[in-house]
Amino acid sequence: MKKPDVVKRVADVSGLTQGDSNRAIKALVKVIQDSLKSGEVVSLSGLGSFRAKARKARQGRNPKTGEVIPVPPGKKVSFKPTTTLRKIIQ
């Protein structure tokens, strides 16, 4: 499902216009991005928690040449679904 499909479904379920639904989804994504950037954990009841996790520096490999290259430390986004969501999709 792509963003336009989500926007349409949100509009259908909520009674909002597609334009209002699109703005609401954009705002939600922006809030999540900004919160993760500042180190906050974002928890959405019934969905799960998003958090930024630190990744250590490591050695990687160029798949074309096989050359070992250093990969610098960074961050990754982690999502942990709620128990309710896990049960729904099983």
N, C-alpha and C positions, 0 to 999 in steps of 0.2 A: 504494500500500500504506500503510495507516495503522498506528499503533502497536499496536493489538490483534493485527493480522495479523503484525507483526514479532515480537511476544511469543510468539505461537503457533508460528511457524516456528522461533524460537530454542529454544523448549521441545522441539519435535520433533527438531531436529538435535542438541541437546546432551544430551537425556535429563533436563534439569531440569524441575521443575514450572513451570506457567505463572506462579505467584506468584513463584518464585525468578527466573525469566527477567525478569519485569516489574521486580523490584527491581534486578536487574543492569543492565538498560537504563536505568532511572532514575538509578542511580549513575553510569553511563558519561556520560550527558547532563550530570549535575551536575558531574562532574570536568571535562568539556570546557568548560562554561560558566565555571566558576571559573578555569580555566587561561587562557582567552581574556580574561577580565576583568582578570587580573593581568599580561597582556601576553605570556604564553607561547605558543609554537607547539605545537599538538598533532598529532603524526604517528602514524598508525595503519598499520602495515605491511600492504600489500595493498589498502589503501583510499585513503589520501591524507593531506593536511595541512590543518588548519584554522588560520587566523591572523586576528587583528584588524588591520585596516588603517585608517589615519587618512584621513579625507575632509576636504578643504579647504572653507572657506566658499565659497559660490557664490550666484549669483542664480537664483531659481526663478520660476515663473509660476503664478498661480492659474488653473486651467483654466476656471473659470466666468466670471471677470471679465477675465482676461488681465493682471491687475495683476502687476507685477514685485515679488517679495518676496525679502528676504535669507534664505538657508538657512544656519544656523550650521554650524561645523565639527563633525564627529562621527566615529564609527567604524563600520565595516562588517565583517561576517564574510566571509572569503574561503576557498574550498575549492579545493585543487588536487589532482586525482586522480593516483594513481600511474600509471606507464606500463602496468603490468599491468592495472589496472582499465580504462584507456582502450582497451587491446587487446581485453579481454573484451566490451565493449559495442559494438565496431565491427561 
